[in-house]
Amino acid sequence: MHILHVVQIYRPAPSGAARYFVEVGERLVREGHRVTVLTTDAFDLEHFWASGRRHIPDCVDSHQGVQVYRVPVQRLPGSPLLYPLLRRLMLEISQRAGSRRWAVSLLQHMACLTPRLPMLRSYLQTAPDLADVALVHTTNITLDFAILPVIAWARQRGIPHVCTPFVHLGEPDNRQILRYYSMAHQIDLLRHSAMVITQTTRERHFLRDAGVPDQRMRTIGVGVTPAEVMGGDGQRFRREYTIAGPLVLTIGTAAYDKGTMHVVQAMQQLWAQGCQATWVQIGPLMAHFEQFYANLPTEVRQHMRVLGFVTDQIRRDALAAADLFVLPSRTDSFGIVYLEAWCYGVPVIGAWAGGVPEVVRHGENGLLVPFGAVSELATAIQRLLRDRTVAQAFGRLGRTTVLQHMTWEHKYAQVREAYAQALVHDDGHCSRVVSC
C-alpha cells in the first residue's frame, strides 16, 4: 500500500510532528508498504513568515526507505507581521461568521495567501508516482496552508484522509492559543476526515464538542523507542560544557509559549538565593528568545548553556546528565520530551496546559505549575533539586509508565489500526472539495 504523509517540517529539523511521522513512516516501510512524505523546505518554524531563517535546500531526499519531497516556501512581499495580521483577520471572520459555507471557503483561500507553496499543487497534479496513493495522513491544522491543497487533491480522487491535528488546547479557560487551532475551516476539515487521531482525551472531547464525530476519532498519543533514546554519556556532557553541580534541562523550541523565558526567570530567582544549578537549553531559538537572551546580564548567562539545535548524541548525553527536566509549555498537545526524560529516570516539571496533565500526573510522576507562574515554577524546581528521594521516585514511575504503555511498539499498532478503519469505513465523509 502506498501512503502519503504530509508534514510541514520534517527531519532533520527538530519537530515533534516530524518525529511522529518518522516513527510511523519507517515502520510502515519495514512492513513492506511504500511511504512518501510531502513537506516544505523549512528548518525553522519562522521560515514560514520571515526571511533569514534556516531552510533545507534538498528538494528530494530519502531515509530508511521513506521518499521525501520538499517544496519551497514563498511569502507575500512585506513585513513578517503580515502573517500574524492575516491570521488575526481570519480569527475575526471565523468568530463572526462561524461555520457558514461562504466563511469556510473564504478562510480556506486566506489560509493559502501566505506562506504559499505553489510547487505543491503542481507536484500533486503531475507526479506519476502518486497515482497509486491509497491513504493520505496530514498533521498540524494551524499550518493549514500546507495541507488544504493535499486534502482537495485527495477528495477529488476519493482517497481517505486521516489527520493528526495536534490541537494545542492552551491554558484552562484561556482561548488565546486554542483559537488558532479551532477556526471554522479547520474544524470543517476535521469533520470531513475519514479518521482523526488525537493525543489525549482532552483534545478529543474538545473536538467532539466542536462537531467532529466521536466515532471517527481515535485517541492514541505518541511514544518513544527506548533503545534509540538511551545511550547518553552524562559525564561526557558535563565535561564538554563545564557543568559541575545540578543540571536543569529544557528541550524544545526556545519561545515564550513553551515557557522558556519563565524557566530562565525562575532560575534567576534561585541563582539569587545561591543555587548552584546550571540551566541547559536544547532546541531551535525563536527570534524573540534570542533577543531576550541577548539582554540578560553576563552574570546570569554564565549559569546557562543555550545550545540550540544539537546532534542526537548530544541530546542523549544531556538527558543522561540531567538532574531535572523542565518544560512548562502551553503549546504541547502531548509532550514526547517528557517520555525521553523518563527513559533516563529524570523527574519532570510541566504546566497545567494543553494535553500535558494527562501525561505528567501532578504529584505522581512529576509536578505541574500554572503557565507563566514564575515563583511557583522556582519553588517546584527547588523542591525537586533538594528532595532527591521524591525526585527519583517521580523519575522511576515515569520510566515504568513509558516502558509499559508509551513505546512506539504500542503506539504504532494503534496508528495502523486507525489506518485500517479509515480505509474500510470511509463512507463519503471526504467528498466535499476544499477550495484553496
C-alpha positions, 0 to 999 in steps of 0.5 A, spaced: 500 500 500 502 506 498 501 512 503 502 519 503 504 523 509 504 530 509 508 534 514 510 541 514 517 540 517 520 534 517 527 531 519 532 533 520 529 539 523 527 538 530 519 537 530 515 533 534 510 532 528 516 530 524 518 525 529 511 522 529 511 521 522 518 518 522 516 513 527 510 511 523 513 512 516 519 507 517 515 502 520 510 502 515 516 501 510 519 495 514 512 492 513 513 492 506 508 498 504 511 504 500 511 511 504 512 518 501 512 524 505 510 531 502 513 537 506 516 544 505 523 546 505 523 549 512 528 548 518 525 553 522 518 554 524 519 562 522 521 560 515 514 560 514 513 568 515 520 571 515 526 571 511 533 569 514 531 563 517 534 556 516 531 552 510 533 545 507 535 546 500 534 538 498 528 538 494 528 530 494 531 526 499 530 519 502 531 515 509 530 508 511 526 507 505 521 513 506 521 518 499 521 525 501 519 531 497 520 538 499 517 544 496 519 551 497 516 556 501 514 563 498 511 569 502 507 575 500 512 581 499 512 585 506 513 585 513 513 578 517 507 581 521 503 580 515 502 573 517 500 574 524 495 580 521 492 575 516 491 570 521 488 575 526 483 577 520 481 570 519 480 569 527 475 575 526 471 572 520 471 565 523 468 568 530 463 572 526 461 568 521 462 561 524 461 555 520 457 558 514 459 555 507 461 562 504 466 563 511 469 556 510 471 557 503 473 564 504 478 562 510 480 556 506 483 561 500 486 566 506 489 560 509 493 559 502 495 567 501 501 566 505 506 562 506 504 559 499 507 553 496 505 553 489 510 547 487 505 543 491 499 543 487 503 542 481 507 536 484 500 533 486 497 534 479 503 531 475 507 526 479 506 519 476 508 516 482 502 518 486 497 515 482 497 509 486 496 513 493 491 509 497 491 513 504 493 520 505 495 522 513 496 530 514 498 533 521 498 540 524 491 544 522 494 551 524 499 550 518 493 549 514 496 552 508 500 546 507 495 541 507 488 544 504 491 543 497 493 535 499 486 534 502 482 537 495 487 533 491 485 527 495 477 528 495 477 529 488 480 522 487 476 519 493 482 517 497 481 517 505 484 522 509 486 521 516 489 527 520 493 528 526 491 535 528 495 536 534 490 541 537 494 545 542 488 546 547 492 552 551 491 554 558 484 552 562 479 557 560 484 561 556 482 561 548 488 565 546 492 559 543 486 554 542 483 559 537 488 558 532 487 551 532 479 551 532 477 556 526 471 554 522 475 551 516 479 547 520 474 544 524 470 543 517 476 539 515 476 535 521 469 533 520 470 531 513 476 526 515 475 519 514 479 518 521 482 523 526 487 521 531 488 525 537 493 525 543 489 525 549 482 525 551 482 532 552 483 534 545 478 529 543 472 531 547 474 538 545 473 536 538 467 532 539 464 538 542 466 542 536 462 537 531 467 532 529 464 525 530 466 521 536 466 515 532 471 517 527 476 519 532 481 515 535 485 517 541 492 514 541 498 519 543 505 518 541 511 514 544 518 513 544 523 507 542 527 506 548 533 503 545 534 509 540 533 514 546 538 511 551 545 511 550 547 518 553 554 519 556 552 524 562 559 525 564 561 526 557 556 532 557 558 535 563 565 535 561 564 538 554 560 544 557 563 545 564 557 543 568 559 541 575 553 541 580 545 540 578 543 540 571 536 543 569 534 541 562 529 544 557 528 541 550 524 544 545 523 550 541 526 556 545 519 561 545 515 564 550 509 559 549 513 553 551 515 557 557 522 558 556 523 565 558 519 563 565 524 557 566 530 562 565 526 567 570 525 562 575 532 560 575 534 567 576 530 567 582 534 561 585 541 563 582 539 569 587 538 565 593 545 561 591 543 555 587 548 552 584 544 549 578 546 550 571 540 551 566 541 547 559 537 549 553 536 544 547 532 546 541 531 551 535 531 559 538 525 563 536 527 570 534 524 573 540 528 568 545 534 570 542 533 577 543 531 576 550 537 572 551 541 577 548 539 582 554 540 578 560 546 580 564 553 576 563 552 574 570 546 570 569 548 567 562 554 564 565 549 559 569 546 557 562 548 553 556 543 555 550 545 550 545 540 550 540 539 545 535 544 539 537 546 532 534 542 526 537 548 524 541 548 530 544 541 530 546 542 523 549 548 525 553 544 531 556 538 527 558 543 522 561 546 528 565 540 531 567 538 532 574 531 535 572 527 536 566 523 542 565 518 544 560 512 548 562 509 549 555 502 551 553 503 549 546 504 541 547 498 537 545 502 531 548 509 532 550 514 526 547 520 530 551 517 528 557 517 520 555 525 521 553 526 524 560 523 518 563 527 513 559 533 516 563 529 516 570 529 524 570 523 527 574 519 532 570 516 539 571 510 541 566 504 546 566 497 545 567 496 546 559 494 543 553 494 535 553 500 535 558 496 533 565 494 527 562 501 525 561 505 528 567 500 526 573 501 532 578 504 529 584 505 522 581 510 522 576 512 529 576 509 536 578 505 541 574 505 549 575 500 554 572 503 557 565 507 563 566 507 562 574 514 564 575 515 563 583 511 557 583 515 554 577 522 556 582 519 553 588 517 546 584 524 546 581 527 547 588 523 542 591 525 537 586 533 539 586 533 538 594 528 532 595 532 527 591 528 521 594 521 524 591 525 526 585 527 519 583 521 516 585 517 521 580 523 519 575 522 511 576 514 511 575 515 515 569 520 510 566 515 504 568 509 508 565 513 509 558 516 502 558 509 499 559 504 503 555 508 509 551 513 505 546 512 506 539 511 498 539 504 500 542 503 506 539 504 504 532 499 498 532 494 503 534 496 508 528 495 502 523 489 500 526 486 507 525 489 506 518 485 500 517 478 503 519 479 509 515 480 505 509 474 500 510 469 505 513 470 511 509 463 512 507 463 519 503 465 523 509 471 526 504 467 528 498 466 535 499 472 539 495 476 544 499 477 550 495 484 553 496 
